[in-house]
Amino acid sequence: MCGHSNTLLRLSHSDYKIKRTFGGVFASDMLPEKRGHYRSFIVNTDSSMSTGQHWQAMYFDNNQTCISFCSYGTYPIGKIKKFIDQNSARLEWNFKVLQHPRTMSCGLFCLYFLWHVHRGLPIFKLTETKVCENE
């Protein structure tokens, strides 16, 4: 697994902007049905019965848009996509690969994404760097 869920939760709560509206860290099959007032989540693509595969993050803005983030640049699928569809009217996602395939830094990338969007910074600023080459 790319990072432990308790570590991601603790680090998320250490940032004053993220922690105010952070919904939590979940396995894909444990996401709540409704997001409530929460704006951001970190979710593992694996189910709660597995050891974990890959972390992704999502942020819901004031315009009913969900910005989905994957350090491999993949489109959200399965239970993650269902959660997004139930809680937003529009979806944006990054499609650029930021993480080197031989590393396990996806959880850290999720935290960086949340730090970025909770400060109102545009997503293209995050994905225009050559992080993968420097990882």
Buried (B, 14 or more C-beta within 10 A) or exposed (E): BBBEBEEBBEBBEEBEBBEEBBBBBBBBBEBBEEBEEBBBBBBBBBBEEEEBBBBBBBBBBEEEEBBBBBBBBBEBEEBBBBBBEEBBEEBEBBEBBBBBEEEEBBBBBBBBBBBBBBEEEEBEEBBEEEBBEEB
